[in-house]
């Protein structure tokens, strides 16, 4: 029953997130056109850089919307876990585009360091200040749910990166206005590029961990094992696997050694384990195989290489 409540809660969150993403996408796309026009008029690389980053935000928001729509579709014979990992693929694509944008920023900044062009600081400050408020508003729209969904988190980081980068453009414009040092504009762009790369790396690392079915970073397997073995009736645990389908959906499978007892007693043990795993570790999909004899609990993790050798024999 607890699992059903969690799934219903996630479904409601997804519908709300879809509506917020559509609104954020519309606002961001409209502002991209504004920023490109005024970036050209002000001859500001910082503004054009931010416009390019904002356009990747449009793509990130669109892809996140697509992934959330896919995740609402029911499971079927071809995809028994549904399309929940679409969001992980989207997060990986979003972070990759951030890396490409950062490389482009570094190249253009290098060219402008060689021959700094004149920048209209007043216009740059005005548009960048407006961009701070627009980016902050859209970021707050997608903030809710970003903690539990990697594609939403990648979109949120895109937008928050823009908040900081446009604030940097404001600072650059003020310095240029009072000092006339036009090389400050590409310097700020380099800092923006570094910020983009830093954020992208965090998303790439987490997406790869999920795709490689790594244990979630906040789960200590040794502690989990002690908790599971503390359940009344559990004699041992082996062939334990913990992984994530997406950032919010965790899965566990294990073999549980118990005494040779009745089915109803075994069911009670299984229910107690399920309650522990979902309450303390937020594992919503649990598969437990109860065993009572002929099993060795000394092997905690399954050795696929040994199984392959057995099949070959």
C-alpha positions in Angstrom: 0.0 0.0 0.0 2.9 2.4 0.8 4.3 1.8 -2.6 1.0 2.7 -4.3 0.8 5.9 -2.3 4.4 6.8 -3.4 3.6 6.1 -7.1 0.5 8.2 -6.9 2.4 11.0 -5.3 5.1 10.9 -8.1 2.3 10.9 -10.7 0.8 14.1 -9.3 4.3 15.7 -9.1 4.9 14.7 -12.7 1.8 16.4 -14.0 2.6 19.6 -12.1 6.2 19.5 -13.4 4.9 19.2 -17.0 2.8 22.4 -16.6 5.7 24.3 -15.0 8.1 23.2 -17.8 5.8 24.4 -20.5 5.5 27.8 -18.9 9.2 28.0 -18.3 10.0 27.0 -21.9 7.7 29.7 -23.4 9.3 32.4 -21.2 12.9 31.3 -21.9 12.4 31.0 -25.7 10.9 34.5 -25.9 13.8 36.0 -23.9 16.4 34.3 -26.1 15.3 36.4 -29.1 15.4 39.5 -27.0 18.9 38.8 -25.7 20.3 37.9 -29.2 19.0 41.2 -30.6 20.4 43.4 -27.8 23.7 41.3 -27.6 24.4 42.1 -31.3 23.5 45.8 -30.8 25.7 46.1 -27.7 28.5 44.0 -29.3 28.7 42.0 -26.1 30.0 38.5 -26.0 28.7 38.0 -22.5 25.2 38.7 -23.6 25.5 36.5 -26.7 27.1 33.8 -24.6 24.1 34.0 -22.2 21.7 33.9 -25.1 23.4 30.7 -26.4 23.2 29.2 -22.9 19.5 30.3 -22.7 18.9 28.5 -26.0 20.3 25.3 -24.5 17.9 25.9 -21.7 15.1 25.9 -24.2 16.3 22.5 -25.5 16.8 21.2 -22.0 13.3 22.2 -20.9 11.8 20.7 -24.1 13.7 17.4 -23.6 12.8 17.3 -19.9 9.1 17.8 -20.9 9.4 15.0 -23.4 11.0 12.7 -20.8 8.3 13.4 -18.2 5.6 12.7 -20.8 7.2 9.4 -21.6 7.5 8.5 -17.9 3.7 8.8 -17.5 3.1 6.1 -20.1 2.3 2.6 -18.6 4.8 -0.3 -18.7 4.3 -2.9 -21.4 5.9 -6.2 -22.6 8.8 -4.5 -24.4 9.6 -2.1 -21.6 8.6 -3.7 -18.3 10.0 -0.8 -16.3 8.2 1.7 -18.5 10.1 4.7 -19.8 11.4 6.1 -16.6 15.0 6.1 -17.8 14.2 8.5 -20.6 14.9 11.3 -18.1 18.4 9.9 -17.4 19.1 9.9 -21.2 17.8 13.5 -21.4 20.0 14.6 -18.5 23.0 13.0 -20.2 22.2 14.9 -23.5 21.6 18.2 -21.6 24.9 17.9 -19.8 26.7 17.1 -23.1 25.3 20.2 -24.8 26.6 22.2 -21.8 30.1 20.9 -22.5 29.9 21.8 -26.2 28.6 25.3 -25.4 31.4 25.8 -22.9 34.0 24.8 -25.5 32.5 27.3 -27.9 32.6 30.0 -25.3 36.3 29.5 -24.5 37.1 29.7 -28.2 35.3 32.9 -28.8 36.6 34.4 -25.6 40.2 33.6 -26.7 39.5 35.4 -30.0 38.2 38.5 -28.2 41.1 38.6 -25.9 43.3 38.9 -28.9 41.3 41.9 -30.2 38.8 43.2 -27.7 35.9 44.9 -29.5 34.0 47.9 -28.2 31.1 47.0 -25.9 28.1 49.2 -25.3 28.2 48.8 -21.5 24.9 50.6 -20.7 22.8 48.4 -23.0 24.7 45.3 -21.8 23.8 46.2 -18.1 20.2 46.8 -18.9 19.6 43.5 -20.8 21.7 41.4 -18.4 19.8 42.8 -15.4 16.5 41.9 -17.1 17.9 38.4 -17.8 18.7 37.8 -14.2 15.0 38.2 -13.2 13.7 36.2 -16.2 16.1 33.3 -15.5 15.5 33.3 -11.8 11.7 33.2 -12.4 12.0 30.2 -14.8 14.4 28.4 -12.5 12.0 28.7 -9.6 9.2 27.3 -11.8 11.1 24.0 -12.3 12.8 23.9 -8.9 10.1 21.8 -7.3 10.7 18.2 -8.2 14.3 18.8 -9.3 15.6 17.0 -6.2 14.0 13.7 -7.3 14.3 13.9 -11.1 17.6 14.1 -12.8 16.2 15.6 -16.1 14.4 18.3 -14.1 17.6 18.8 -12.1 19.6 19.2 -15.3 17.1 21.8 -16.5 17.2 23.6 -13.2 21.0 23.7 -13.2 20.9 25.1 -16.7 18.6 27.9 -15.5 20.5 28.6 -12.3 23.7 28.7 -14.3 22.1 31.4 -16.4 21.1 33.4 -13.3 24.7 33.5 -12.1 26.1 34.1 -15.6 23.8 37.0 -16.3 24.6 38.5 -13.0 28.3 38.2 -14.1 27.4 40.0 -17.3 25.9 42.8 -15.2 29.1 43.1 -13.1 31.2 43.0 -16.4 29.0 45.8 -17.8 29.5 48.0 -14.7 33.3 47.5 -14.8 33.4 48.3 -18.5 31.2 51.4 -18.1 33.5 52.9 -15.5 36.9 51.6 -16.7 36.5 51.2 -20.5 38.4 47.8 -20.2 36.6 45.8 -22.9 38.6 42.6 -22.2 36.5 42.2 -19.0 33.6 41.0 -21.2 35.5 37.8 -22.5 36.9 37.3 -19.0 33.4 37.0 -17.6 32.5 34.6 -20.4 35.4 32.3 -19.4 34.1 32.2 -15.8 30.6 31.4 -17.2 32.1 28.6 -19.2 33.9 27.1 -16.2 30.6 27.3 -14.2 28.8 25.5 -17.0 31.4 22.7 -17.2 31.3 22.2 -13.4 27.5 21.8 -13.4 27.6 19.6 -16.4 30.1 17.2 -14.8 27.9 16.6 -11.8 25.0 15.7 -14.0 27.1 13.4 -16.3 28.6 11.6 -13.3 25.2 10.9 -11.7 23.6 9.9 -15.1 26.4 7.4 -15.8 26.1 5.9 -12.3 22.4 5.3 -12.9 22.9 3.8 -16.3 25.7 1.6 -15.0 23.2 0.5 -12.2 25.5 1.7 -9.4 24.3 1.7 -5.8 22.7 5.0 -4.9 25.3 7.2 -3.2 23.3 7.8 -0.1 22.8 4.0 0.6 25.4 2.2 2.7 25.1 -1.4 1.7 26.8 -2.7 4.9 24.3 -0.8 7.1 21.4 -1.9 4.9 22.6 -5.5 5.3 22.7 -5.2 9.1 19.2 -3.8 9.1 17.8 -6.5 6.9 19.4 -9.3 9.0 18.0 -7.7 12.1 14.4 -8.5 10.9 12.9 -11.3 12.9 13.2 -14.6 11.0 16.0 -13.5 8.6 19.1 -15.9 9.0 21.1 -14.4 6.1 21.1 -12.3 3.0 23.0 -12.9 -0.3 22.9 -12.2 -4.0 22.1 -8.6 -3.1 21.7 -5.9 -5.8 20.6 -2.3 -5.3 20.3 0.1 -8.2 18.2 3.0 -9.6 15.8 3.1 -12.6 15.9 6.9 -12.3 16.8 9.3 -9.6 13.7 8.7 -7.6 12.9 5.0 -8.4 15.1 2.6 -6.5 15.1 -1.2 -7.0 16.5 -4.0 -4.9 16.7 -7.8 -5.3 18.1 -10.3 -2.8 18.0 -13.9 -1.6 16.8 -14.2 2.0 17.7 -17.2 4.0 15.1 -18.3 6.6 14.1 -21.4 8.5 12.0 -24.1 6.9 8.7 -22.6 7.9 5.1 -22.0 6.7 4.3 -19.8 3.7 2.4 -17.3 5.9 5.4 -16.9 8.2 7.6 -16.3 5.2 5.2 -13.7 3.9 5.4 -11.8 7.2 9.2 -11.7 7.0 8.9 -10.5 3.4 6.5 -7.7 4.4 8.7 -6.6 7.3 11.7 -6.4 4.9 9.6 -4.4 2.4 8.5 -2.0 5.0 12.1 -1.5 6.2 13.5 -0.9 2.7 10.8 1.6 1.6 10.8 3.5 4.9 14.5 3.8 5.6 16.0 3.5 2.1 13.2 4.7 -0.2 13.5 1.5 -2.2 10.0 1.3 -3.9 10.5 -1.9 -6.0 11.7 -4.9 -4.0 12.1 -8.5 -5.2 13.0 -11.0 -2.5 13.6 -14.7 -3.0 13.1 -16.7 0.2 15.3 -19.7 0.7 15.6 -22.2 3.5 18.3 -24.7 2.6 21.1 -25.5 0.2 22.2 -21.9 -0.1 25.4 -20.3 1.0 24.9 -16.8 2.5 28.7 -16.2 2.4 28.5 -14.8 -1.1 26.9 -11.4 -0.7 27.0 -10.3 -4.4 26.2 -12.5 -7.4 29.2 -13.6 -9.4 28.0 -13.6 -13.0 31.4 -14.8 -14.3 31.1 -18.0 -12.3 27.5 -18.5 -13.6 28.8 -18.2 -17.1 31.4 -20.9 -16.6 28.7 -23.2 -15.2 26.5 -22.7 -18.2 29.4 -23.3 -20.6 30.1 -26.7 -18.8 
